Amino acid sequence: MTKAKRKKKRKKGIHVPRPIFILIILISIVVAIYITLSLTNTPSSDGELKAAILDSLYVMDPNQDFLNRVNQTLTSAGYKVDIYLGEYVSVELFKNLPSLGYKFIVLRVHTAYDPDLVVFFTGSYADSEYFYERMLGWVRIGDAWGQHFYAIPPRLIKEATGRVMFQDSIIIIDSCFGLNSTSMAQAFIEKGASTYIAWDQGVYSYYSDEATLILIENLLEGMTIKEAIDETPKDPDLGSILSHYPISGGENKLHEDN
């Protein structure tokens, strides 16, 4: 008589398909490498006065005269000015921005918003990029003038830049709706910026450019944030209000020794 073979009981559990399991492992490795690199970044500390102009709007609505005048104004005040145009205003640039040592940052960007969120458009887009960042909500896809662009939400500023901080930088938003909500302003302040200045509603680009130049000149003359804003001409067309965040930072100056 032959003994009946016992059937092995198969343990019940969740079966993860091999390709998905490998994808999870690869994503985990990428995350670990990214965090390690982020934590090793350190901001510039050579004492040089540095300013940056990020102009992704250049691909849709260029204003070379504005760029030339702001560059000349800041250079005359002793700043080394870096200008990033179009596609060079990228997701990677925003990720690295706190580590670049800029005291003064002007963002001439297209802006989108909803009641609780402000996002900035970059000047670039490609279907195959930033899969991981998009999954985490660090990067969105926006549409403007019939084109796709990667868009930067506050989460990227807060979470994707590692532990490196802005060094009391002043952030000026040369665009609409930068203070439609405080979401983006809070992200920059939490990352070490001292003041965030922006319009609350829509504003024509030609007017915003002129007002931004006057605002910069006021700050370079030693005015406080509040004084510089008060001395900047009001929006005559759409009634947008130029303001700053946090409200308590109105007495701040570009250089506290002025």
Secondary structure, DSSP 4 states (H G I P E B T S, - for coil): -PPPPPPPPPPP-PPPPHHHHHHHHHHHHHHHHHHHHHHH-----S---EEEEEEGGGGTS--HHHHHHHHHHHHHTT-EEEEEEGGGS-HHHHHHGGGG--SEEEEE--EEEETTEEEEE-S---TTS-HHHHHHTS-EEEEETTEEEEEE-HHHHHHTTTT----S-EEEE-STTTTSSSHHHHHHHHTT-SEEEEESS---HHHHHHHHHHHHHHHHTT-BHHHHHHTSPP-SSS---EEEESGGGGG-BSSTT-
